[in-house]
Amino acid sequence: MAEDWDSAAKVDRTEEFRGALDKSVNRLRQKFNQMARGIAPRHCPLCGYYGKFGPFGSPPRYDARCPSCASLERHRLITLYLLRNPVLSKEHRLLHFAAERPLRRFVSSQVGRYETAELRVDTNPDHVLNIEAIEMPDESFDRVMCNHVLEHVDDAKALSEIRRILRPGGIAFLTTPVCEGWPATYENPEVSSREDRFLHFGQNDHVRFFGHDIRDRIRAAGFRLEEMVAVEPDVHRHGLMRGETLFIALKPEVAA
Ligand SMILES: [Zn+2]
């Protein structure tokens, strides 16, 4: 039997399958073009657009990006939360890390002082800050927004620093990729090259993939935690990612 397998394995069948592969690629291309135009009309709570959304990412997620304001699923989830809960006011000073353009106009319109923070100066932020060691006084902000940053950095340091710069009663709005089926966050010190990080963590500059225990990690930094999960009918109406979670981390009024 082993000999049969060996002889079969020696026949290069690439050419034989090339035609089938080409047909398959053409079918996928047609399907992609069809899906890329959007599946059904959605409503964007950020800009009011109603119509089909476009794809985003590689590999692409369909119905992800609003063609009017470029919002993605998480931006619309956060906006729905902010529209339904009176958590921002003109009395508030808010710091937005890695500030996403689609969210800026709406969030800045809801608070008294809106400031952006980036690790580098390239995008002309209000502050150039390292989230692991934030050069800001204690208790200087009422609100912090930080989307898809924690998976790039030392999350224990970052969460501790966010808590420090928040005033008592302050709130941090946090999103990050989470694998809810994993009880524990996956970290691996042997994974350090860009290629390996892409393979293990899904992006070449991610340093972990959070599991369900992200809640424990946020609480360990001294926060109380509430959540908004993307569920129906919001998912189909607004083009959200099923089960995506917005973590609302609250700094207690009185130190525990
Ligand atoms: Zn929009």
Residues whose N, C-alpha, C, O or C-beta is under 5 A from the ligand:
A	BS01	ZN	C44 L46 C47 Y49 C66 S68 C69 A70 S71
